[in-house]
Amino acid sequence: MEASLVLGPMVRHVDGDTAAIWVETARAGEVAVRLPGRDGQAVWRAPTFCVHGHHYALVEVTGLRPGERTAYDVLVDDQVVWPAEDDPFPPPALATSPPEGPLRLAFGSCRTSVPHDAVHHLTHGVDALRTYGLALSAGEPGPLGVAPDLLLLLGDQVYADSTSEAMQ
């Protein structure tokens, strides 16, 4: 059976020298977070755990440097599962907190899970977080002039368990 992600990765916590990465996998296994550009591919691993038939892992990456962006990928049972080979976006990176100074914060709420097309924009509105993310990935500075250090999502709904077919 091929290794695969169901949800994630989601960066759960980052400080000056650590980051926690959460995933849900299709089956039990071992999840690894790899930093390909660091020290000959540094790797942190964690086994999945099962809750009500769902398999999750939380991998804590340690020894990061404050104020740096470090590229990473995710493996399940030693197979790269994220990012996808054909991913059009810049390589994913863990961005640690700067050693001092103010943090730049972006916040939002209520993402839409319908397709991002003209018809659904009329019925559900434009997904501002998606729009901002696409602008940042294209190298546009956004309203802060640089990418935020922190994204705070406000709201009381969790949509991760009921995603659209396209999102899955």
Backbone as CSV, one residue per row, in Angstrom:
resi,resn,N_x,N_y,N_z,CA_x,CA_y,CA_z,C_x,C_y,C_z
1,MET,0.848,-1.184,0.000,0.000,0.000,0.000,0.891,1.243,0.000
2,GLU,0.556,2.192,-0.847,1.364,3.400,-0.974,1.094,4.369,0.177
3,ALA,2.154,4.998,0.659,2.027,5.984,1.728,1.285,7.204,1.206
4,SER,0.426,7.783,2.042,-0.254,9.003,1.613,-0.721,9.821,2.801
5,LEU,-0.884,11.105,2.531,-1.442,12.025,3.508,-2.943,12.125,3.297
6,VAL,-3.674,12.275,4.380,-5.094,12.581,4.315,-5.264,14.077,4.533
7,LEU,-4.602,14.606,5.558,-4.622,16.040,5.866,-3.222,16.486,6.256
8,GLY,-2.911,17.722,5.940,-1.642,18.288,6.355,-0.642,18.312,5.234
9,PRO,0.556,18.677,5.560,1.030,19.001,6.905,0.504,20.352,7.381
10,MET,0.377,20.457,8.689,-0.014,21.703,9.323,1.073,22.069,10.331
11,VAL,1.586,23.276,10.215,2.581,23.759,11.174,1.806,24.175,12.417
12,ARG,1.998,23.440,13.507,1.212,23.663,14.725,1.831,24.692,15.658
13,HIS,3.135,24.697,15.775,3.799,25.627,16.693,5.206,25.868,16.182
14,VAL,5.609,27.121,16.225,6.983,27.475,15.867,7.457,28.519,16.857
15,ASP,8.682,28.368,17.344,9.307,29.422,18.146,10.683,29.689,17.546
16,GLY,11.626,30.127,18.335,12.935,30.485,17.814,13.780,29.325,17.335
17,ASP,13.536,28.112,17.865,14.389,26.992,17.451,13.668,25.658,17.273
18,THR,12.335,25.644,17.383,11.593,24.403,17.177,10.348,24.652,16.321
19,ALA,9.865,23.589,15.719,8.606,23.629,14.974,7.928,22.277,15.121
20,ALA,6.616,22.277,15.285,5.847,21.040,15.373,4.980,20.919,14.120
21,ILE,5.080,19.780,13.447,4.355,19.529,12.208,3.357,18.401,12.450
22,TRP,2.070,18.654,12.141,0.994,17.688,12.346,0.514,17.174,10.999
23,VAL,0.204,15.879,10.920,-0.377,15.284,9.712,-1.389,14.213,10.100
24,GLU,-2.291,13.922,9.164,-3.106,12.708,9.239,-2.707,11.861,8.040
25,THR,-2.465,10.578,8.286,-2.058,9.664,7.218,-3.171,8.654,6.932
26,ALA,-3.070,7.998,5.792,-4.090,7.032,5.390,-4.047,5.754,6.224
27,ARG,-2.892,5.452,6.819,-2.739,4.229,7.613,-1.627,4.442,8.636
28,ALA,-1.450,3.486,9.511,-0.378,3.558,10.504,0.976,3.554,9.801
29,GLY,1.945,4.234,10.396,3.287,4.263,9.817,4.183,5.215,10.579
30,GLU,5.260,5.617,9.927,6.197,6.566,10.518,6.245,7.810,9.632
31,VAL,6.150,8.965,10.265,6.202,10.244,9.551,7.538,10.897,9.852
32,ALA,8.152,11.455,8.823,9.428,12.153,8.983,9.322,13.539,8.375
33,VAL,9.964,14.495,9.020,10.140,15.837,8.469,11.619,15.962,8.171
34,ARG,11.922,16.308,6.927,13.308,16.353,6.469,13.651,17.773,6.038
35,LEU,14.845,18.201,6.407,15.368,19.503,5.993,16.470,19.240,4.978
36,PRO,16.138,19.159,3.690,17.109,18.743,2.677,18.350,19.621,2.584
37,GLY,18.235,20.901,2.840,19.383,21.793,2.693,20.238,21.916,3.929
38,ARG,19.955,21.181,4.969,20.608,21.365,6.259,21.402,20.138,6.649
39,ASP,22.661,20.290,6.912,23.500,19.230,7.486,23.312,17.872,6.807
40,GLY,23.344,17.862,5.489,23.204,16.588,4.787,21.871,15.915,5.003
41,GLN,20.811,16.655,5.031,19.442,16.173,5.178,19.120,15.717,6.600
42,ALA,18.992,16.665,7.487,18.573,16.362,8.850,17.129,15.862,8.824
43,VAL,16.816,14.859,9.660,15.491,14.233,9.657,15.005,14.046,11.093
44,TRP,13.727,14.356,11.320,13.064,14.104,12.602,11.894,13.179,12.320
45,ARG,11.665,12.199,13.198,10.656,11.167,12.949,9.703,11.009,14.133
46,ALA,8.493,10.527,13.819,7.520,10.179,14.857,6.585,9.110,14.308
47,PRO,6.209,8.144,15.143,5.229,7.155,14.702,3.831,7.776,14.694
48,THR,2.947,7.217,13.883,1.560,7.673,13.937,0.903,7.097,15.186
49,PHE,-0.182,7.731,15.595,-1.021,7.199,16.666,-2.453,7.193,16.136
50,CYS,-3.272,6.301,16.659,-4.616,6.097,16.123,-5.669,6.609,17.098
51,VAL,-6.611,7.391,16.579,-7.749,7.875,17.352,-9.002,7.633,16.514
52,HIS,-9.893,6.770,16.994,-11.145,6.458,16.294,-10.911,6.088,14.834
53,GLY,-9.888,5.292,14.581,-9.612,4.812,13.240,-8.854,5.775,12.343
54,HIS,-8.481,6.931,12.858,-7.697,7.908,12.093,-6.260,7.885,12.601
55,HIS,-5.308,8.024,11.682,-3.886,7.938,12.023,-3.245,9.317,11.925
56,TYR,-2.668,9.769,13.026,-2.063,11.096,13.120,-0.609,10.980,13.554
57,ALA,0.153,12.014,13.256,1.517,12.117,13.782,1.807,13.580,14.066
58,LEU,2.615,13.800,15.076,3.098,15.128,15.426,4.614,15.021,15.522
59,VAL,5.300,15.683,14.604,6.760,15.609,14.544,7.326,16.930,15.040
60,GLU,8.163,16.870,16.069,8.807,18.080,16.581,10.203,18.190,15.983
61,VAL,10.411,19.272,15.240,11.704,19.563,14.621,12.448,20.497,15.562
62,THR,13.652,20.129,15.958,14.431,20.924,16.911,15.737,21.393,16.273
63,GLY,16.399,22.315,16.956,17.705,22.778,16.499,17.658,23.765,15.351
64,LEU,16.503,24.386,15.131,16.400,25.410,14.089,17.074,26.691,14.561
65,ARG,17.307,27.612,13.642,17.961,28.880,13.980,16.933,30.008,13.994
66,PRO,16.972,30.880,15.005,16.014,31.987,15.082,16.077,32.893,13.854
67,GLY,14.892,33.302,13.398,14.805,34.258,12.308,15.171,33.716,10.942
68,GLU,15.154,32.401,10.760,15.521,31.817,9.465,14.356,31.041,8.858
69,ARG,14.379,30.958,7.533,13.438,30.115,6.786,14.206,28.875,6.334
70,THR,13.684,27.705,6.662,14.348,26.448,6.342,13.394,25.566,5.540
71,ALA,13.787,25.204,4.326,12.954,24.344,3.482,12.789,22.975,4.132
72,TYR,11.617,22.372,3.929,11.374,21.032,4.474,10.452,20.242,3.561
73,ASP,10.466,18.927,3.741,9.485,18.067,3.104,9.031,17.024,4.117
74,VAL,7.960,16.309,3.775,7.362,15.328,4.678,7.378,13.964,3.994
75,LEU,7.773,12.955,4.770,7.812,11.582,4.279,6.917,10.712,5.156
76,VAL,6.267,9.746,4.547,5.539,8.713,5.279,6.165,7.388,4.871
77,ASP,6.654,6.665,5.859,7.352,5.396,5.607,8.427,5.558,4.534
78,ASP,9.223,6.613,4.692,10.372,6.925,3.830,10.012,7.284,2.387
79,GLN,8.751,7.591,2.114,8.337,8.073,0.795,7.933,9.537,0.916
80,VAL,8.480,10.387,0.046,8.099,11.803,0.070,6.634,11.918,-0.333
81,VAL,5.839,12.550,0.541,4.412,12.743,0.269,4.038,14.218,0.155
82,TRP,4.968,15.101,0.534,4.689,16.533,0.448,5.986,17.303,0.448
83,PRO,6.171,18.269,-0.416,5.226,18.734,-1.429,5.169,17.763,-2.605
84,ALA,4.106,17.871,-3.381,3.966,17.050,-4.583,5.024,17.459,-5.599
85,GLU,5.435,16.509,-6.426,6.467,16.793,-7.434,6.086,17.942,-8.351
86,ASP,4.816,18.037,-8.700,4.365,19.064,-9.637,3.826,20.316,-8.939
87,ASP,4.134,20.491,-7.668,3.665,21.652,-6.910,4.192,22.936,-7.553
88,PRO,3.296,23.858,-7.960,3.737,25.078,-8.641,4.218,26.174,-7.692
89,PHE,4.102,25.953,-6.395,4.433,26.986,-5.424,5.896,26.909,-4.996
90,PRO,6.391,27.977,-4.372,7.766,27.937,-3.844,7.902,26.794,-2.835
91,PRO,9.124,26.298,-2.619,9.308,25.203,-1.660,8.779,25.589,-0.278
92,PRO,8.103,24.665,0.408,7.614,24.961,1.749,8.789,25.199,2.692
93,ALA,8.573,26.075,3.671,9.655,26.405,4.602,9.100,26.640,5.995
94,LEU,9.901,26.284,6.986,9.620,26.619,8.377,10.300,27.950,8.652
95,ALA,9.548,28.909,9.135,10.106,30.227,9.438,10.068,30.424,10.949
96,THR,11.227,30.431,11.574,11.297,30.588,13.028,11.152,32.049,13.424
97,SER,10.811,32.252,14.682,10.647,33.603,15.212,11.970,34.345,15.173
98,PRO,11.910,35.643,14.874,13.149,36.417,14.912,13.665,36.508,16.343
99,PRO,14.992,36.682,16.506,15.551,36.731,17.858,15.020,37.900,18.682
100,GLU,14.673,39.000,18.028,14.096,40.139,18.752,13.350,41.012,17.763
101,GLY,12.599,41.961,18.283,11.860,42.868,17.420,10.403,42.466,17.315
102,PRO,9.602,43.306,16.681,8.167,43.029,16.585,7.873,41.902,15.590
103,LEU,6.784,41.201,15.847,6.302,40.178,14.921,5.255,40.796,14.001
104,ARG,5.239,40.358,12.752,4.218,40.790,11.799,3.116,39.735,11.809
105,LEU,1.889,40.176,12.027,0.762,39.276,12.200,-0.264,39.488,11.091
106,ALA,-0.730,38.400,10.509,-1.875,38.426,9.603,-2.959,37.577,10.255
107,PHE,-4.211,38.018,10.153,-5.278,37.213,10.733,-6.478,37.174,9.801
108,GLY,-7.272,36.158,9.991,-8.454,36.007,9.160,-9.368,34.949,9.737
109,SER,-10.467,34.703,9.033,-11.444,33.740,9.497,-12.306,33.281,8.326
110,CYS,-12.990,32.196,8.530,-14.047,31.735,7.634,-13.608,31.540,6.197
111,ARG,-12.712,30.607,5.982,-12.318,30.233,4.618,-13.504,29.586,3.922
112,THR,-13.510,29.655,2.617,-14.547,28.974,1.848,-13.976,27.677,1.286
113,SER,-14.782,26.639,1.248,-14.305,25.354,0.736,-14.935,25.007,-0.608
114,VAL,-15.677,25.947,-1.195,-16.250,25.716,-2.524,-15.199,26.048,-3.579
115,PRO,-15.408,25.635,-4.826,-14.432,25.965,-5.875,-14.196,27.475,-5.979
116,HIS,-12.995,27.835,-6.390,-12.608,29.247,-6.493,-12.832,29.722,-7.924
117,ASP,-14.095,29.889,-8.284,-14.433,30.355,-9.627,-15.470,31.473,-9.520
118,ALA,-15.781,32.097,-10.653,-16.669,33.265,-10.664,-18.047,32.954,-10.083
119,VAL,-18.609,31.798,-10.404,-19.939,31.444,-9.904,-19.936,31.365,-8.382
120,HIS,-18.950,30.674,-7.818,-18.902,30.517,-6.363,-18.446,31.790,-5.655
121,HIS,-17.715,32.652,-6.344,-17.378,33.951,-5.753,-18.652,34.752,-5.517
122,LEU,-19.627,34.630,-6.415,-20.889,35.346,-6.239,-21.686,34.802,-5.066
123,THR,-21.653,33.490,-4.846,-22.462,32.900,-3.781,-21.759,32.847,-2.432
124,HIS,-20.424,32.733,-2.429,-19.694,32.554,-1.175,-18.624,33.612,-0.926
125,GLY,-18.371,34.464,-1.893,-17.320,35.464,-1.747,-15.953,34.902,-2.103
126,VAL,-14.998,35.798,-2.213,-13.621,35.424,-2.532,-12.928,34.980,-1.251
127,ASP,-12.170,33.918,-1.322,-11.407,33.430,-0.174,-10.178,34.326,-0.013
128,ALA,-10.252,35.264,0.926,-9.181,36.256,1.099,-7.861,35.604,1.503
129,LEU,-7.905,34.569,2.335,-6.670,33.911,2.756,-5.981,33.249,1.560
130,ARG,-6.757,32.610,0.691,-6.198,32.001,-0.519,-5.600,33.078,-1.417
131,THR,-6.317,34.174,-1.588,-5.839,35.273,-2.431,-4.525,35.830,-1.899
132,TYR,-4.440,36.031,-0.591,-3.222,36.553,0.028,-2.077,35.546,-0.110
133,GLY,-2.375,34.270,0.111,-1.351,33.237,-0.028,-0.804,33.148,-1.443
134,LEU,-1.677,33.247,-2.437,-1.223,33.225,-3.832,-0.344,34.433,-4.134
135,ALA,-0.713,35.600,-3.592,0.103,36.804,-3.806,1.483,36.635,-3.174
136,LEU,1.537,36.131,-1.949,2.824,35.925,-1.280,3.672,34.903,-2.030
137,SER,3.052,33.818,-2.508,3.829,32.798,-3.215,4.340,33.305,-4.558
138,ALA,3.691,34.337,-5.099,4.149,34.939,-6.354,5.212,36.008,-6.114
139,GLY,5.575,36.218,-4.846,6.619,37.188,-4.524,6.110,38.592,-4.275
140,GLU,4.792,38.785,-4.255,4.229,40.101,-3.956,4.289,40.326,-2.448
141,PRO,4.611,41.545,-2.001,4.815,41.768,-0.571,3.537,41.807,0.262
142,GLY,2.397,42.059,-0.321,1.173,42.160,0.456,1.124,43.447,1.254
143,PRO,0.080,43.632,2.052,-0.108,44.898,2.770,0.942,45.181,3.841
144,LEU,1.644,44.158,4.335,2.670,44.380,5.357,4.019,44.743,4.752
145,GLY,4.157,44.597,3.445,5.439,44.857,2.791,6.339,43.638,2.755
146,VAL,6.101,42.672,3.627,6.822,41.393,3.671,5.835,40.329,4.157
147,ALA,6.213,39.082,4.032,5.360,37.999,4.524,5.215,38.105,6.041
148,PRO,4.047,37.750,6.582,3.869,37.812,8.036,4.697,36.743,8.746
149,ASP,5.036,37.016,10.001,5.713,36.026,10.839,4.719,35.014,11.397
150,LEU,3.465,35.430,11.504,2.459,34.626,12.183,1.120,34.792,11.487
151,LEU,0.396,33.688,11.328,-0.963,33.707,10.804,-1.883,33.252,11.924
152,LEU,-2.837,34.076,12.272,-3.804,33.760,13.315,-5.160,33.598,12.652
153,LEU,-5.730,32.404,12.753,-7.046,32.151,12.183,-8.080,32.209,13.299
154,LEU,-8.993,33.151,13.194,-10.041,33.335,14.187,-11.314,32.671,13.690
155,GLY,-12.120,32.198,14.581,-13.375,31.585,14.184,-13.651,30.362,15.015
156,ASP,-14.847,29.846,14.851,-15.250,28.725,15.688,-15.577,27.470,14.887
157,GLN,-15.245,27.441,13.611,-15.549,26.285,12.778,-14.271,25.587,12.328
158,VAL,-14.281,24.271,12.357,-13.181,23.472,11.825,-13.716,22.750,10.595
159,TYR,-13.120,23.031,9.442,-13.597,22.469,8.185,-12.724,21.324,7.679
160,ALA,-11.674,20.988,8.376,-10.703,20.004,7.886,-11.323,18.635,7.646
161,ASP,-12.359,18.279,8.374,-12.944,16.952,8.229,-14.019,16.872,7.152
162,SER,-14.378,18.003,6.546,-15.406,17.983,5.501,-14.969,18.853,4.330
163,THR,-13.892,18.447,3.680,-13.355,19.217,2.562,-14.035,18.814,1.255
164,SER,-13.998,19.708,0.276,-14.568,19.420,-1.036,-13.702,18.387,-1.756
165,GLU,-14.259,17.762,-2.798,-13.507,16.777,-3.590,-12.233,17.391,-4.149
166,ALA,-12.323,18.618,-4.671,-11.154,19.276,-5.266,-10.066,19.515,-4.230
167,MET,-10.456,19.848,-2.998,-9.472,20.114,-1.953,-8.788,18.827,-1.516
168,GLN,-9.515,17.713,-1.542,-8.941,16.431,-1.141,-7.928,15.964,-2.150
